[in-house]
Amino acid sequence: MLAAEDDQVAGLGHDAGAVRHRTAGRLRPRPDLGHRAEPLGPAALTAYDDGLYGGYGIFTNNETDGSWEEVYASGFNDSGIYLGACQECRATITGATIENNAVGYSGSNSGGQLKIENSIFRHNSDGIVPNSENPGDGPPPQDGQCHRHNIEKPNPTPYVRSTEIERCTIIANNLVTENDNLTVPANGSTSASPYGAGIELPGDYSDLVEHNTITNNPTNGVLAFEYPNPFPPQPDTIYFKLSGNKIANNTFSGNGYAGGKYAGDILMQGGIFASGRSQSINNCVSANTFADATYPANIEGNNTPETPGWGCQNSQTPNPENGFGAIEYLLELQAVSEQGRTPTGQPVPAAQPTMPNVCEGVPSDPLCP
């Protein structure tokens, strides 16, 4: 594997050779592109920083097609892997091990045919965080619904008609565990993120979270919420909702041990900032194995006028609400991240398995003359 002590940044699309610091990957011909080789991102890349100022382990934005395979990232004050400004991705992250970062995976306004699968996210401050964002890395929002229109100028607060939509952004078959690390450095953005969640969905639309093992995260296994950004609200704030997401067939245990009014396996918050058709509706939850509390309580139940429910057997589900108490809980987790952190350089990782012909297709440098 290639390793260095500074930022390691690798691209998915046409401009992979222009990104900063060292880039590792394979140029692989694609038959549909004739003779042109398409850089599809790195395989078997180690990126780490044992200081305080490394921002990103592996970084891509404004690209669409590619994959990261068998990568490792540790010690970064933003995220181990970042994929931003990719409204209609055709990208896969698979076989990754991402640990000891402020955020494991961060993905501002990236959706479409995006898969994060068969990977390990552990000992970060937060594990997997796809998110809507304003104004950075536009256009917003983060939206995983298949076959969307207007992806060049999408509606930043789309209306999701039903729980029965097709979802193409998929977070599946990952181990998301012990995202409890407050010794990792954080930048201004990640220090403001609510701490201690395995999978965090801030203002996300139409993502599928399935078949993951989500364990021993101190605040919540899944923390999903509407997201006015910037916050506190100002004239240019966009009120991103939490809508159309599906959380199914996951195994939860040991989450929420740090305590707090809404700590547990899942918290869904939404409805405080609802307006017109812009609502945190039609999220659904089914067939999970829970060990701790969920909020709302009837999270997999039938939706009736007397008892709201969010099971995926319902074609329509309401705002999850949870009131201003849930907002206060999110702000408390933000305060823990900002005030409880003791930034320390993270350990240098052990040697990782290498790949054959490691220098093939890589720009010349002292590692690959």
C-alpha positions as CSV (number, residue, x, y, z in Angstrom):
1,M,0.0,0.0,0.0
2,L,1.0,3.6,-0.4
3,A,1.3,5.6,2.9
4,A,2.2,9.1,3.9
5,E,1.9,11.3,6.9
6,D,0.1,14.2,5.1
7,D,-3.3,14.4,3.4
8,Q,-3.9,11.6,0.9
9,V,-6.3,12.6,-1.7
10,A,-7.6,10.6,-4.6
11,G,-10.1,11.4,-7.3
12,L,-12.9,9.5,-8.9
13,G,-13.4,11.2,-12.2
14,H,-11.6,12.9,-15.1
15,D,-9.4,15.2,-12.9
16,A,-7.9,12.6,-10.6
17,G,-4.4,13.5,-11.6
18,A,-4.8,17.1,-10.6
19,V,-5.8,16.7,-7.0
20,R,-3.4,17.8,-4.3
21,H,-0.8,15.7,-2.4
22,R,-0.2,12.1,-3.3
23,T,-2.7,10.3,-5.5
24,A,-2.8,6.6,-5.8
25,G,-5.0,4.5,-8.1
26,R,-5.3,2.5,-11.2
27,L,-6.1,3.9,-14.7
28,R,-8.6,1.3,-15.9
29,P,-10.0,1.4,-19.5
30,R,-13.7,1.4,-19.8
31,P,-15.1,-0.3,-22.9
32,D,-17.9,2.3,-23.3
33,L,-15.3,5.1,-23.6
34,G,-13.2,3.7,-26.5
35,H,-9.5,4.3,-25.9
36,R,-9.8,6.8,-23.1
37,A,-8.8,5.5,-19.7
38,E,-11.1,6.6,-16.8
39,P,-9.5,7.1,-13.3
40,L,-11.9,5.3,-11.1
41,G,-10.2,6.1,-7.8
42,P,-7.7,4.2,-5.6
43,A,-7.5,0.6,-4.6
44,A,-5.4,-0.5,-1.6
45,L,-4.5,3.0,-0.5
46,T,-3.5,3.9,3.1
47,A,-3.9,7.5,4.1
48,Y,-3.1,8.6,7.6
49,D,-2.0,11.7,9.6
50,D,-0.5,11.4,13.1
51,G,-0.7,15.1,13.7
52,L,-3.5,17.6,14.1
53,Y,-3.9,19.4,10.8
54,G,-4.6,16.8,8.1
55,G,-8.0,17.6,6.7
56,Y,-9.1,14.7,4.5
57,G,-7.8,11.2,4.0
58,I,-9.3,10.6,0.5
59,F,-11.2,13.5,-1.2
60,T,-13.3,13.9,-4.3
61,N,-15.9,16.5,-5.3
62,N,-17.6,17.5,-8.6
63,E,-17.1,14.0,-10.1
64,T,-19.5,11.2,-10.7
65,D,-18.1,7.8,-11.7
66,G,-15.8,5.6,-9.8
67,S,-14.9,3.4,-6.8
68,W,-12.7,3.3,-3.8
69,E,-11.7,-0.3,-2.9
70,E,-9.9,-1.7,0.1
71,V,-8.8,1.8,1.3
72,Y,-7.7,2.8,4.8
73,A,-7.9,6.3,6.4
74,S,-7.0,7.5,9.9
75,G,-6.3,10.7,11.8
76,F,-8.1,13.4,9.8
77,N,-9.8,16.4,11.3
78,D,-12.6,16.5,8.6
79,S,-13.1,13.0,7.3
80,G,-11.4,9.8,6.3
81,I,-13.3,9.7,3.0
82,Y,-15.1,12.7,1.5
83,L,-17.3,12.7,-1.6
84,G,-19.0,16.0,-2.3
85,A,-21.1,17.8,-4.9
86,C,-22.1,14.6,-6.7
87,Q,-25.9,14.9,-7.2
88,E,-26.1,11.8,-9.4
89,C,-23.1,9.7,-8.4
90,R,-22.3,6.3,-10.0
91,A,-19.8,5.4,-7.3
92,T,-19.0,2.7,-4.8
93,I,-17.0,2.6,-1.6
94,T,-16.3,-1.0,-0.6
95,G,-13.9,-2.9,1.6
96,A,-12.8,0.3,3.4
97,T,-11.5,0.6,6.9
98,I,-12.0,4.1,8.3
99,E,-11.0,4.8,11.9
100,N,-9.8,7.6,14.2
101,N,-11.2,10.5,12.2
102,A,-13.6,13.3,13.1
103,V,-16.0,11.8,10.6
104,G,-15.5,8.5,8.9
105,Y,-17.4,9.1,5.7
106,S,-18.7,12.6,4.9
107,G,-20.7,13.3,1.7
108,S,-22.1,16.8,1.2
109,N,-24.9,16.9,-1.4
110,S,-23.9,13.5,-2.9
111,G,-26.5,10.9,-3.8
112,G,-27.8,9.1,-6.8
113,Q,-26.3,5.6,-7.5
114,L,-23.9,5.7,-4.5
115,K,-23.1,2.6,-2.5
116,I,-21.1,2.5,0.8
117,E,-20.8,-1.2,1.5
118,N,-18.8,-4.0,3.1
119,S,-16.7,-1.6,5.1
120,I,-15.7,-0.8,8.7
121,F,-16.2,2.5,10.4
122,R,-14.9,2.6,13.9
123,H,-13.4,4.9,16.6
124,N,-14.3,8.0,14.7
125,S,-16.2,10.8,16.4
126,D,-19.1,10.0,14.0
127,G,-19.2,7.1,11.6
128,I,-21.0,7.6,8.3
129,V,-22.5,11.0,7.6
130,P,-24.1,11.7,4.2
131,N,-25.5,15.2,4.5
132,S,-27.3,18.1,2.8
133,E,-25.1,21.2,2.9
134,N,-25.6,25.0,2.2
135,P,-23.6,26.7,0.8
136,G,-20.7,24.3,0.4
137,D,-20.3,21.8,-2.4
138,G,-23.6,22.6,-4.1
139,P,-26.1,22.1,-5.5
140,P,-28.0,20.8,-2.5
141,P,-29.6,18.5,-1.3
142,Q,-28.3,15.1,-0.5
143,D,-30.8,12.9,-2.3
144,G,-30.7,9.1,-2.9
145,Q,-33.9,8.7,-4.9
146,C,-33.5,6.9,-8.2
147,H,-34.4,8.5,-11.5
148,R,-34.7,12.1,-10.3
149,H,-35.2,14.9,-12.7
150,N,-33.5,18.3,-12.6
151,I,-30.2,17.1,-11.1
152,E,-28.4,20.1,-12.5
153,K,-30.7,22.5,-10.5
154,P,-32.5,20.2,-8.0
155,N,-35.2,21.4,-5.6
156,P,-33.2,21.7,-2.3
157,T,-36.2,20.6,-0.3
158,P,-37.9,18.0,-2.4
159,Y,-41.3,16.5,-1.7
160,V,-41.2,12.7,-1.2
161,R,-44.6,11.3,-2.0
162,S,-44.4,7.8,-0.4
163,T,-42.3,5.3,1.5
164,E,-42.5,3.1,-1.6
165,I,-40.0,5.0,-3.7
166,E,-36.9,3.4,-5.2
167,R,-33.7,4.4,-3.5
168,C,-30.3,4.3,-5.1
169,T,-28.0,5.6,-2.4
170,I,-27.4,2.6,-0.3
171,I,-25.4,2.1,3.0
172,A,-25.3,-1.6,3.4
173,N,-23.4,-4.5,5.0
174,N,-21.0,-2.3,7.0
175,L,-19.7,-2.7,10.6
176,V,-20.3,0.7,12.3
177,T,-19.0,0.4,15.8
178,E,-17.5,2.4,18.7
179,N,-17.6,5.8,17.1
180,D,-16.7,7.4,20.4
181,N,-13.4,9.1,19.8
182,L,-13.1,12.6,21.2
183,T,-9.3,12.6,21.0
184,V,-9.3,13.0,17.2
185,P,-8.8,16.6,16.0
186,A,-11.7,18.4,14.4
187,N,-12.1,21.4,12.2
188,G,-14.8,24.1,12.5
189,S,-17.3,22.0,10.6
190,T,-16.9,18.6,12.1
191,S,-16.5,20.0,15.7
192,A,-20.1,21.3,15.3
193,S,-21.5,17.8,14.3
194,P,-23.5,16.0,17.0
195,Y,-21.1,13.5,18.6
196,G,-21.1,9.8,19.0
197,A,-23.5,8.4,16.2
198,G,-22.8,5.4,14.1
199,I,-24.8,6.7,11.1
200,E,-25.9,10.3,11.0
201,L,-28.4,11.6,8.5
202,P,-28.6,15.4,8.6
203,G,-31.2,16.7,6.2
204,D,-31.0,13.5,4.0
205,Y,-33.6,12.4,1.4
206,S,-34.4,8.9,0.2
207,D,-31.4,6.9,1.4
208,L,-31.5,3.2,2.2
209,V,-29.7,2.0,5.3
210,E,-29.8,-1.8,5.4
211,H,-28.0,-5.0,6.7
212,N,-25.5,-3.1,8.8
213,T,-24.2,-4.1,12.2
214,I,-24.4,-0.9,14.3
215,T,-22.9,-1.4,17.8
216,N,-21.5,0.4,20.8
217,N,-21.9,3.9,19.6
218,P,-22.3,6.2,22.7
219,T,-25.2,8.4,21.6
220,N,-27.2,6.8,18.8
221,G,-26.8,3.9,16.3
222,V,-28.7,6.0,13.7
223,L,-29.2,9.8,14.3
224,A,-31.4,11.3,11.7
225,F,-32.8,14.8,11.7
226,E,-34.0,17.8,9.8
227,Y,-31.2,20.3,9.2
228,P,-31.6,24.1,8.9
229,N,-28.3,25.1,7.4
230,P,-26.8,27.6,8.3
231,F,-28.0,27.3,11.9
232,P,-29.1,29.4,13.8
233,P,-31.4,30.4,10.9
234,Q,-30.5,33.4,8.9
235,P,-31.8,34.8,5.5
236,D,-29.9,32.3,3.4
237,T,-30.8,29.3,5.5
238,I,-32.2,26.2,3.7
239,Y,-34.5,24.1,5.8
240,F,-33.5,20.7,4.8
241,K,-35.9,18.0,5.9
242,L,-35.5,14.3,6.7
243,S,-37.7,12.5,4.2
244,G,-38.0,9.3,2.3
245,N,-35.3,7.4,4.1
246,K,-35.5,3.7,4.8
247,I,-33.8,1.9,7.7
248,A,-34.2,-1.8,7.5
249,N,-32.7,-5.2,8.5
250,N,-30.0,-3.8,10.6
251,T,-28.6,-5.2,13.8
252,F,-28.2,-2.8,16.7
253,S,-26.7,-3.4,20.1
254,G,-24.9,-1.4,22.9
255,N,-25.8,2.0,21.5
256,G,-26.7,5.0,23.7
257,Y,-24.6,4.1,26.7
258,A,-23.5,7.7,27.2
259,G,-27.0,8.5,28.3
260,G,-29.3,11.4,27.4
261,K,-33.0,11.8,26.9
262,Y,-32.9,10.5,23.3
263,A,-29.9,8.2,23.4
264,G,-30.4,4.7,22.0
265,D,-30.6,2.7,18.7
266,I,-32.4,5.3,16.5
267,L,-33.5,8.9,16.9
268,M,-35.5,10.4,14.1
269,Q,-36.3,14.1,14.5
270,G,-38.3,16.2,12.1
271,G,-41.4,18.5,11.9
272,I,-40.3,21.5,14.0
273,F,-39.3,23.3,10.7
274,A,-42.0,21.9,8.5
275,S,-43.6,24.3,6.0
276,G,-46.2,23.4,3.3
277,R,-45.1,20.4,1.4
278,S,-41.6,20.6,2.8
279,Q,-42.0,18.0,5.6
280,S,-40.0,15.3,7.3
281,I,-42.4,12.6,6.1
282,N,-42.3,9.2,4.6
283,N,-39.3,7.8,6.4
284,C,-39.7,4.2,7.3
285,V,-38.1,1.6,9.6
286,S,-38.6,-2.2,9.4
287,A,-37.2,-5.6,10.4
288,N,-34.3,-4.3,12.5
289,T,-33.0,-6.1,15.6
290,F,-33.0,-3.5,18.4
291,A,-31.5,-3.7,21.9
292,D,-32.1,-0.2,23.1
293,A,-34.6,2.6,22.8
294,T,-35.9,4.1,19.6
295,Y,-37.5,7.5,19.1
296,P,-40.3,7.6,18.2
297,A,-41.2,4.6,20.2
298,N,-43.6,3.0,17.7
299,I,-40.9,3.2,15.1
300,E,-41.8,0.0,13.2
301,G,-45.5,0.0,13.9
302,N,-48.6,0.7,11.8
303,N,-49.5,4.3,11.2
304,T,-53.0,5.0,12.4
305,P,-54.9,8.2,13.4
306,E,-54.7,7.1,17.0
307,T,-51.1,5.8,17.0
308,P,-48.5,7.1,14.5
309,G,-46.1,4.5,13.2
310,W,-43.2,4.4,10.9
311,G,-43.0,0.8,9.7
312,C,-42.3,0.3,6.0
313,Q,-45.6,-1.5,5.7
314,N,-47.1,2.0,5.6
315,S,-47.1,3.9,2.4
316,Q,-47.3,7.2,4.3
317,T,-45.6,8.1,7.5
318,P,-45.8,11.4,9.4
319,N,-43.1,13.8,10.8
320,P,-41.4,12.0,13.6
321,E,-41.6,15.1,15.8
322,N,-40.0,14.4,19.3
323,G,-40.5,18.1,20.0
324,F,-38.0,20.7,21.0
325,G,-36.5,18.2,23.4
326,A,-34.9,16.4,20.5
327,I,-33.5,19.7,19.2
328,E,-32.0,20.4,22.7
329,Y,-30.5,16.9,22.6
330,L,-28.8,17.5,19.3
331,L,-27.4,20.8,20.6
332,E,-26.1,19.0,23.7
333,L,-24.3,16.5,21.4
334,Q,-22.8,19.4,19.5
335,A,-21.6,21.0,22.7
336,V,-19.9,17.7,23.7
337,S,-18.1,17.6,20.3
338,E,-17.0,21.2,20.7
339,Q,-16.1,21.4,24.3
340,G,-15.3,17.8,25.3
341,R,-12.6,17.2,22.7
342,T,-8.9,16.8,23.6
343,P,-7.2,16.8,20.1
344,T,-4.3,14.3,20.0
345,G,-2.4,12.9,17.1
346,Q,-3.8,9.4,16.3
347,P,-1.6,6.3,16.1
348,V,0.2,5.4,13.0
349,P,-1.6,2.4,11.5
350,A,0.0,-1.0,11.2
351,A,1.1,-2.0,7.8
352,Q,-1.8,-2.8,5.6
353,P,-2.1,-5.5,2.9
354,T,-0.5,-4.3,-0.3
355,M,-1.7,-4.7,-3.9
356,P,0.2,-6.1,-6.9
357,N,2.0,-3.7,-9.2
358,V,1.5,-0.9,-6.8
359,C,3.1,1.8,-9.0
360,E,1.3,0.9,-12.2
361,G,-0.5,3.9,-13.6
362,V,0.6,6.2,-10.8
363,P,2.5,9.6,-11.4
364,S,6.2,9.3,-10.7
365,D,7.4,10.3,-7.2
366,P,10.0,9.0,-4.7
367,L,7.8,6.1,-3.8
368,C,7.2,5.2,-7.5
369,P,10.2,6.4,-9.6
